[in-house]
């Protein structure tokens, strides 16, 4: 009788383990490069709160992430650094219109190496002979590059700065180039400049005619739709927003 009870107990334990394994969702989150530090902490906190959930993070330029999704890459949650890229994802049927939410704002800044001897104070100062290389994200796929181009076109400075541009694949590459002194200046987000305060210094916050708002959405092809919704809910929650605020992001 004891053997029968033990067998039933072991069978029940195996069933519970199997159910737990089935419920454990590997959630793939593709997010803009500027979200790297904040989303790593958010994912860690999320997994601590929901032990059955496992978050796989994939960072890159928003446009590059969109291309990956369009080619069939398995993604459950997409977080873009601009509205335009999410609009394209929506038009391509990769996300649903009712599934996107703005969750943070950011600012565009001009930075230079911390030990720079150049006197850059205004966008016009990028025309100085001493300024030879300026890091700018590729406007075709990098939102920070598009914001930069719009700002410089509005100031009628784009042709002049474009001639000095060192094109980068994402905002973190621009930041690294400035931090290592490989360029004389660069355009990044305020949140990126904040994580390298000892290596770069902010020259100015670049005026824009549109707010930098980041949208997040569950993908249409997500195999873990409910988990994706729960993760997005966590990002929008006070706990998720507190982490984003800590890394310099502003309320949406």
N, C-alpha and C positions, 0 to 999 in steps of 0.2 A: 504493500500500500504506500509505503514511504517512497519506493522507487517510482511508482506511478505519479505521485504528487511532485516528485523532483523533476520528472520528465515534463510534466505540464508546466512547471515553473520555468524550466529552461526554454520550453517552446514559447511561452508567453514573453520571456525576456528577449528572445530572438525576434519575435514579432514586433515588439516595441522598438527594438534597435533598427529593424528594417523600415518601420514607419518613420522613425526619426531621420534615417538616412534619406528617405524619399522626400521628406519635408525640407531637408537642408538645401537651400537654394544658392547656387553659384550665380551671383548677379554681376553682370558685366556693365560697368559704368564708363562711358567714354566722355571725357571732360576736357575743356579748354586748358591749355598749359598753365595759364595764370591761376588756375584753381588747384594746382598740384599740392601745395602744402596744406591748404585748408581741407581738401577732400580726403587726403590721407588721414588726417585726424578725425574727420567726420566718419569715415569708414571704420576706423578703429573703435570709435565710440559706439557706432551702430552695431558692430559685431559683438561688442561687450554687452549691449542691451538685448540683442537677439542672437544668442549663441549658435542657433541653427543656420544663420545666414552667413554666407561667405561672399565678400565683395572683391571682385577683380577690377582694378582700376586701369584705365587706358588713357594716357594724356597725349595731347598733340594740338596742332593748330586746328581750329574749328572746321575749316574747309577740308583739311586732310581727313579728319574724323568723319565728315559727311561722305567723302568719297569712299572710305572704308565701308560704311554702312550701305551705300548704294551698290557696292560690289558684293554684298552678301555677308559681311562680317557680323557675327552674332553679338548684338548689343541690346541691352535691356533699357538703359537710361542714357540719354544724351543731354549734356549741358554745354551750351554754346556761349561764346563771349560776345555775341551780337545777335540782333534780331534777324538780320539778313540771312545768315546761315540757317537759322531755324525755319525761316520762311521757305527756303529752298528745300529743306527736309520735309516740310509739310506739303509743298507742291509735288514732291516726288512720292508722296504717300508713305514716307518713312516714319512720320509721327502724325498723330491726329490733332486737329485744331483744338479740341477740347482737353487735350492732355498736356498742354504746355503752360508753364507758370514762370513769371519773372521772379527771381529769388534774391538777386543782389544788384547793386550798381557799382561802377568803378570810375576812375578818372584817368585821363591820358596825361602823362608828364614827359618832359624832356629832361634827360639825365646826362651827366658827364662823369668821367672817372673822378674819384674822390681827391686825387692829387693833381687834377688838371690845373694848368696855369692860364688857360684861356679865359677870357672875360665874356662868357656867354650869358646874357641876361634876358634876351628877347629872341623870338624866332628869327628876326632879321639878322641877328648876330651869326647865324649859321652861314652867312655869306662871307664871313671873314676868311682871309687867305689861310690863316692857321687852322681852320676847320677843313680837313681834307676827307674824312670818312664819317658818315652818319648811318648808324644801324636803323633799318626800317624793315618791319615785317613785310613779306611779299603781299601786296594788296589783293592779289588774285585769290589767296587762300587763307590769309592771316587777318583776322578782324582788326587787330591793333594797327596793321598796315593801312587798312581802309580808313580807319579813323584819322590816322596821320595824314594820309593823302587829302582827305576832305578838309582838314584843318589848314594844311599848307596851300591848298587851292583857294580857300576862302581868303587867305592872307596874300594871295598872288605870289607865293614863294615856291610852289611845287617844282617848276622846271629847274630852278637854281639848286634846290636841295636834292632833287632826284639825280642830278649829275654827280653828287657826292655820296649817293646812297650805296650802302652795303646791304643787299637783300638777305633777309633771314627767314628760316622756315617756321619759326614761332617766336613768341614774345620772350621766352626764357633764353633763347639764343641771342637775341638782341641785348638782353640784360647781361649775359655772360661776356659778350664782346666789350661792352662798356666797362664792366668790372675788371677785366683783364687789361684794359687800356689799349685794345686792338682797334678801337674807333675813338673819335674825338667826342662823340655824343650819340645819343640814341633815344628812340621813342618807345616807352613801355607804359604799363599801367602803374598807378600809384601803389598798388598792393605789391607789385614786383620790386619796385624801388625800395619799399619798406623792409624787405628781407635781406637787402644788401646795403644797409645804411653805412657800413664802414668802408665799402668799396665804391659806391656811387653816391653822387649827391644830386638832389633835384634842383634843376635850374628854374623851372616854372611849371605850373599846371596849364596845359594847353586848352584854350577855349574851344568849345564845340557847340554846334547849333542843335545837337541832339544828345540825349543822355545815353551813357553806356550802360545798358541794361542786359543782364544775363538771363536767358530763359533755360528751363530744364523741362524735359518731357520723357514720358514712357514711350518707347519705340513701338511701332505697329507690329513688328515681328517678334517682340519679346516673348520668350517661352516661360517667363516668370512674371506675368503681368501684375499679380497681387503684391509680390515682393517689391517690384519696381515702384508701385504706387506707395508702398509703405516707406521705401527709402526716400522718395521725393517728399513725402509728408514729413519725414525726419529732417530733411534739409530745410524745409520751410518752418519747422518747429522752433520754439525758443532755444532749445539745445543746439540745433544745427546753426541757427542764426548767430548764436553766441560765438561759435568757433569761427564763422566767417567774419564777424566783427573783429575778433581778435587779430585776424590777419589783414585787417584794414578795409575790408569790403563794407559798402554802405547799404542801408536798407533799400529795398526795391522801390 
